[in-house]
Every structure is written in structure tokens, then in C-alpha cells.
Amino acid sequence: MKRREFLKAASATLAAPMILPPSILKRPAPSDWLTFGCIGVGRQGQVDMLELIYRGLEVGARVVAVCDVDRHRAENAKWLAEKTYAQELGLNRYQTVTIYHDFRELLARTDIDGVLIATPDFWHGPIAILAARAEKDIYLEKPLTYSLVEGQKLVKAVRQSKRILQVGSQQRSSIYFLKACELVRNGLIGKLHTIRVWLPEDTGTADPRPMPVPPNLDYNFWLGPTPEAPYSEYRVHPQMSYDRPGWMQIEAYDRGMIANWGAHMIDIAQWGNDTEDTGPVAVEATAEFPDRGLFNVHTKFRAEAEYADGVKMIMETGDPPGVRFEGQDGWVFVKREGIQASSPEILSYQPGSGQVKLYQSSNHMKNFLECVRTRKEPVAPVEVGHRSNSICIITHIAMKLGRKLRWDPVAERFLNDEEANAMLDYPHRKPWEV
């Protein structure tokens, strides 16, 4: 396939028709537009970039730079962004997008207000911390960080620099998940006692044999803080498509579905349980780690976490992915496609004066961009993302150790278990220490 044909074919799989609202006609003058750079423009990165482009037209924000260690993906993102601005939207004066190989060069630009980070998980912490120190506002794909210690340091960096950070937990901008959490928080199912979380299962195998590194990929830079390892396309991402990348099933780069989908669904469990600033006090888990070649994250699993107030959260593989809140007087089940309850009366409820009304956001990216302008907190701020991700991480550690672990959510340490505490971070390869 010729290069240009590949670019067009790949972009066609990423782009989706979008309706531009009348508010675009009221956007700020070009001199007052916010400017953004996109770091990591692969499968999810280009989807997020397009969302930033379209929602930016409503708020007055534009993409001016893209960065990726795979030159082909960076070139494709530049082409896609410029095509979207110039050909589809007729904004020729905004069509110039600069390519960067090293994200630090992008962060050094004083004319860039914020960044969109959609790299592999193990890069989230190092890049986001440096972005906060460079005084850039941040839209960061979930899970917040690969390690818990990275998350702690990112929270500190964001607050010290007074930056806006929106975690890409877009379910918080869904009316279904908002309504489910309001129903629970307002007592419509009685006293909450159990939360059940179902997540998908990773499948498939990958050939571990080394391959030649493609000339368009800076593989050593891609590995970043992780240990050296022989290159395989299965380890990184497909070179001629935007299919699901292999790194999502390799433990050195991603913790598997407990962090991938878990970052979404456990976040909703925390929201409905009113525990966004804390976590459980104990967790235990069992998981299967079958031989799948290069892929080594867990497949099927079951875990149980206990909160100080007695609420239990049961997490396991299952279909469809979703969250079920169970109380003394009923239940509510919510997934991306809709919401169900034990009785119609529960679903017809609307919170009144003096009752719990949660943060309402109709669009996750637009909420981020509006908060960059107003300096108000977004619907998924850094602390919330860290607490939800913390549960994913400690559950993964429980899977690996195979025993019940006691957790101190204030100190964010395991009680009397230094083996488990040693797994809250990992040795970062120089020069990428956090």
C-alpha cells in the first residue's frame, strides 16, 4: 500500500462525522484562541485529537503541534489535523501543525497552553509531570499513571503548578453514569452494601520472537522508563493499521483490564460510593495468567475490596462491562449503553433542593477546554483519577501476590507488607526517573 493510501485509509477508520453546533459562530477571535499540542497520536491519540479539534471550535482552541516517536503516526496526525481544519471546516489560517519527535521540545514552547497525552500507560506519569512543571494544562488518558508513586507525584506537580488536569474517564460525562451515582448517593436503593464491577477479558497470543525495528520508529525512546527488550511489532503497535496495540497486554507497559477498563468502571464505583478522596482498607484477588507468548497480563480474575464503612466491592471479568450498586431497598446497574434499576420508580427520581446533585458535564473534552478558560475544576480532576487508579493498582498487586492485603488509604501504603509496598513503583530507566 502506498504511503498516501495508508494515511487516508487509517484516517478513515479514526474520523467520525461530527455536527457543529451554532455556538461555533460565537467563538473567540483568533488572537484569543487556546493552543494545544498532542503527545502520542496513535489509535486513541488521533481519536482524542479529532475530539479536541471539533470541541475546540466551540470553545476557541486549536491544535498546533503533534508529537510521536513513530514518524509515520506523527505525519498522519499532522495530515489529518490540517485536512480537518482546512478542507472540512474551511479554516485555512489554522492549518499549520508542527511535528515533534521529542515531547520535551513541544513542552518548551511558551505559546502552547496545554497538551493532550495519549501515550502508552507507562509514559503517562513522566510526561504529565513534566507538562505540569512546564505550566501546561493537561488532558491525560486513563489510567492516570502506571505506578501509584507516579500518581502521588503527579497530583503534587499539578497542584503546585496550579494546572487544570482532566483524566480521560469520559464516563463521568455520560448522563447514564451521572444518574446512577445520584440515585445511589441520594439513598434511592437504601443503604449501599455491595458494588459489583464487571470488566472485559483480554484474549489472544503474540509471537515473542524479535523483529527488525522499522526505520520510522525510535524504539529506544518508545521504551522510555521501562527495561530494554527486543523489538516486536506485537510489543508496540501495528505498523500498517490502528488496531489495538500489543503493549496493552504486556505487564511491563500496562496492567491489563483491571487498569484498562477498570480505570473507567472503578471510577464510577468510587463516584457512587462517595469515596473519591479515599479507598478501600483491604483487597484480595485471584487471577489467571496463562501462557500467551508475549502477552502476559491477567485474563479472568475475581477480586474483593472492603471499605471502612463495610461496603464491599466485587470486581471480576464479565459481560457486559458495567457497575451494579446494591442496597437494602434495591439496585441500580449502569453500563455505557444505558441504566437499569430494580423498580421503575427509582429511575424516575430527580434530585430536588438540598439533595445530592453531582457535577454535570455533557462532553468530556469540552468540559476540559472550558475549565482551561475559567480555571474551574473539571469533572475528572487529578486527585479523583489517582484514587480510582490506586484501586486498580493495589488490586493488580493482590493478583500477583495471591493473598489478602491490608491498605491504609490515608498513607497510601500496605500495612505490614513491604513486599507489596515495593510494588507501588518500579525502577525507571535513566533519564526517565520520576
N, C-alpha and C positions, 0 to 999 in steps of 0.2 A: 504494500500500500504506500502511495506517495505521501510525503510529509503533509502537504496541504490537505489531502483527502483525509488523513488521520485526524488532523486538527478539527476539521468540520464534523467528522463522524463522532469524535469524542465529545465535542461541544454539544452536539445534538442530543446526546444522552444526558447531559447535565442541565441544559437550559429548559425552562418550562414557561409557557405563556403566562404573563402577568398583566393584570388590569391596573392601569394607573389612575388613581383617584383624582378628583378635582383639586385637592389640596396641593398638588404639584404646581398648579398655576400660581400659588401663593408662596412659593419657596423663596428663600433669601436671595439677595443679589450675589452674583458670583464671587465678589470680593469678600463675602461673609460666609462662604461655604467651608465646612469642616473637611479636612483631608485625611485619608486613611491609606495605610499600606497593608497588604495581605501577606502573611508569612505562612507558607505551607499551602500550596494551591493544587492539591491532588483531588481525590474523589470527593471528600466532604468540603475541602477548601474552596473549590470552584462553585459548589452549590451555595456556600455561605457568601462568597464574593458576589454572586449574582443577587442574592437577597440584599446585601449591603448596597449594591448599585441601585436597585429599584426602590428600596425604602429610603435610601439617601436622597432620592429625588423629592421625596415628600418632606424631608427634614432639612435639606440643604447640606448634603455631604457627598463626597465623591472619592473614588479610588484613584490614587495617583501612582501607586507602586505595587509590585508583586515580587515575592521572593521565594525561591525554592532551590534545593540542591540538585534537582533534576532539571536540566536546562530545557528539555522538551516541555515539561509541565509549566515552567515559568513562561516560555514563549507562547504556549497555548492560552494561558491565563491572560497574558497581555493582549493577544489577538481577540480573545473573547470579550474582554472588558472594553477595548476600543471599538469593536464591532457593535456591542450593545449601546454604547454612548452615541456613536456616530450614525450607524445605519438604522437602528431600530428607534432611537429616541431623538435623532436629529440634533444632538448636542455636539457639534463638531469641535467647538472650542475646548471641550473637556476630553478629547480623545487620547491625549498623550499619557501613556502609562510606562513607567520606568521599571526595568528588570534589575533585581539584585540577586546575587548568589549567596552573600553573607548577610544574615539578618541584622548584624551589628551595624552595617553600613546604612541600612534602612532606618534603624533606630537613631542614628546620628543626625538624621535630617531634622532640623529645627522647624521646618514648615509642615511637618506631619503631626496631626493632632492625636491620632490613635491608630491602633493596629488590630487586625483580625488574625488570631493564631489558630490554625487548624493543622498542626503538625502531628506526627505520632505522639502517643501519650508521654513517652519518656522525655520529650523535648518541652512539654508544657511548662514545667517549673522553671528551668533555666532561662527560657526565652521570656516568659511573663515577668519574672523578677527583674531582668534587665530592662524590659519595657517600662515597668513601673518606675525604676530608678531613672530612666530617660524621660520621665514625666509624660508618658503616653497613656491615654485611656485604652482599655483593653476589652475586646470580646474574645473570650477564651473557650474553645470547645471543651466539652466534658470528656472524661473526668478531669477535675481541676488539675491534679498533678499525679505523677506515678507513685511517689512516696509520700507518707504522712509528714515527714520532716520538711519536705519541699513545700507542702501546703501551708505549714506553720510559717515558714519564711516568706511565702508569697503574701499571706494575709498581712504580715508585718510590713512588707515593702509597699503594698497598695495603700495601707493606712498612713504610713509615714510620708508618702508622696502625694496623698490626697487625690488619688486617681479614681476614676469610675471603672469598675470591672464587672462585666456581665458574664456569668457562666452560661455556656450553651445548653442549659437544661430547659429546652423550649417548651416542655410540658407545662411549665408554670404560666405560659401564655395561652393555654388551652382552657376554654370555658368548662370542659368536662372535668378536668383535674381541679380547677378552682372550685367548682360547685361541690365536688365530692369532699374536698377538705373543709369547706364551710359547713357542710352538713354535719360532719363529724365534730368539728370544733364547737358547733352550737348545740350539741347533745341530741341530735335527731335519732341517733341509734342507741341512746343511753350511754352508760359508762363504757368507754372503749376498753377492751381487754386483749384483743388479738389483732395483729395486722399480718396479712398474708401477701407475699410478693412473689410473682411468677416471672421468670426470665427465660429467654430462648436458650437453646443448647448449641454450642459450637460443634461442627462436624467436619469431616474430610481429613485428608492426609496431604503431606508435602514431601517431595524428594529432597533429602538433605545434602545431596552431592553438590559441590561447589560449581559455580558457573563463571565465565568471564564477566568482568564488570563492564557495563555499557559505557561508551565514551561520554555520554551526556549526563552521567550520574557521578557526583562526588560522594562515593560510598563511605569514605572515612568520615566526612563531615556528617553524613546521614547517621552513622553510628553514634556520633557525638559522645555523650557521657557514658554510654554502655560499653561493655568489653569488646575487644576486637573479635571478629568472627568472619569466616569465609562467606563471600557473597553468593547469594542465590536470589533469583527473582522472586521465589516464594517467601524469602525472608523480608523483602522490601515491598515492592508493589509491581503489578503487571506493567510491562513496557509499552504494550500496544492496546491498552484498554484502561478504563477507570473502574474495573471490577473491584470487589472487596479485597484489600491488601492482605498479604500473608502475615505482616507484623502483628495484626490484631489477634493472632492465635499463637504467638510466641511470648513466653513469660518474661523474657528479658526486656520486652518493649510494651507489653500490655498484660493485664491480669486476667483477661478472659471476660466472659459475660457478667461476672459479679461486678466488674468495674464498668464494662461497656454499657450494657442495658441497665445494670444495677445503679449506675450514677443517675439514671432517669427515675426509675421506679422507687428506689430507696429515698430519693429526694422528696417524692410525693408522700411517702410514708412518714417522713420527718415533718413535712408541712401539716399533714392532717393530725399528727400526734402532738403538735405544738412543742417539738423538741429540736427546733432548727439551730439552737445555740448550745446543744449538748449532744449526748449519745447514749447508747446502752451501757450497762455495767458488767455485762457478761456476754460471751458469744461462744458457740461451739458449732462445728461443721464437719461434714463428711463429703468427699468428692471423688470422682473417678478421673484418673489421669492415664488413659490408655496409650499404648504406643501408636503414634500417628506420624512418625517420621519427624520432620522439622517442627510440626505443630505440637506444642506440649502444654497448653493451658487446659484447665479442667473442662470436662464435658458435663455430665449430670452431677448435680450436687444438691445437698439439703443443709440448711443452717438455721439455727435458732438464736436470737438475741433477746436479752432481758433488759428492760428499763427499770430504773429505781422505783417507779410507781407501780410495778407489777405487770405492765403491758408487755406482751410477748410479740416479737416479730419473727415470723417463719418465712424464710427465703428459700426457693427451690426452682429447679427447671420445670417448665410447664408452658402450656399453650392455651389461651392467648396470653401474652405478657400483660400484666396489669397489677393492680393493688386492690385488695379487699379489706375493708375495715369492719371488724365485728364487735358489736357492743351488746349490752344486756337486752336491748329492745329491738335489735335489728342489725342489718348490714348494708354496706354500700360497696359496690365493685365498680372500678373505673379502669378503662383502657383507652388507647388513643382513638378508637372508633366510637366510643360512647360511654354511657354510665347506666348502671342498674342498681336497684335497691330492693330490699325485702318487702316494701309496700309502696304503692303509688303516692301515698301521702308524703312520704319522705322526699321524693323527687320534686313535688310541687312546692316545697317550702322555699321562702325567700327571707333572708335575714332582715330584721327590722331595726329600728333605732335602739342603740345600746347593745346590739349583738355583734358577734364577730363578723367583720367584713374584710376579707383578705385583699391583698394587693392585686388589682386587676390590670392586666396587660393584654391587649388584643393581638399584638405582634411582637415577638421577642427581639428581633433586630431593631425595629422602630423604637421600642422601649429603651434599648441601649442608646441609640442615637439621640433621642430626646433627653435622656439623662446626662449625656455628654454636654448638651447645651445648657440644661437647667442646673446641673451639679447635684441633682437629687439621686437617692439610691435607686438602683434598678430592681427589677423583680427577683433576680437571682444574683445577689451580691457575693463577694468573695468568701465571707465567713460561712454563708449558707452552703456554698459549693464545697467548702472544705469539710464541714461537718458531715454532709451526705457522703462525700468521697471517703471520709475516715472510716465509716461503717463498711464500705466496700473493701477497704484495705485490711482492716482487722479481721473481717470475715475470711478474706483470702489467706491471711496468716493462719487462722484457725484451720482452714482446709489443709494447709501444708503440714501443720504440726499434729493434727488429729486429736486434739484434746481441748477441753473446755478452758477458756481464758477469761480471767477477770480483768476488767478495763476501768480505769479511772478517767471519766470524760472531762474532768477539770484539768488534771495534769497531762492528759493525753498520753498515758503510759499504761502498760500492763502491770498488774500487781504481782510482785514476787516472781517474775518470769523474765529474766534477762535474755534468754534465747529468743523469746518473742519480741522483746523490745529492740533487739539488734536487727530485726527485720522491718522496722519502721522507716529505714532508709537503706541506701546501698552505696558502695564506693563509686563515686563518679570519676570517670576517666578525665585526666587533665586535657585541656584547661577548663573543663566544664563543671568544676565543683560549684555547688550552690552555697 
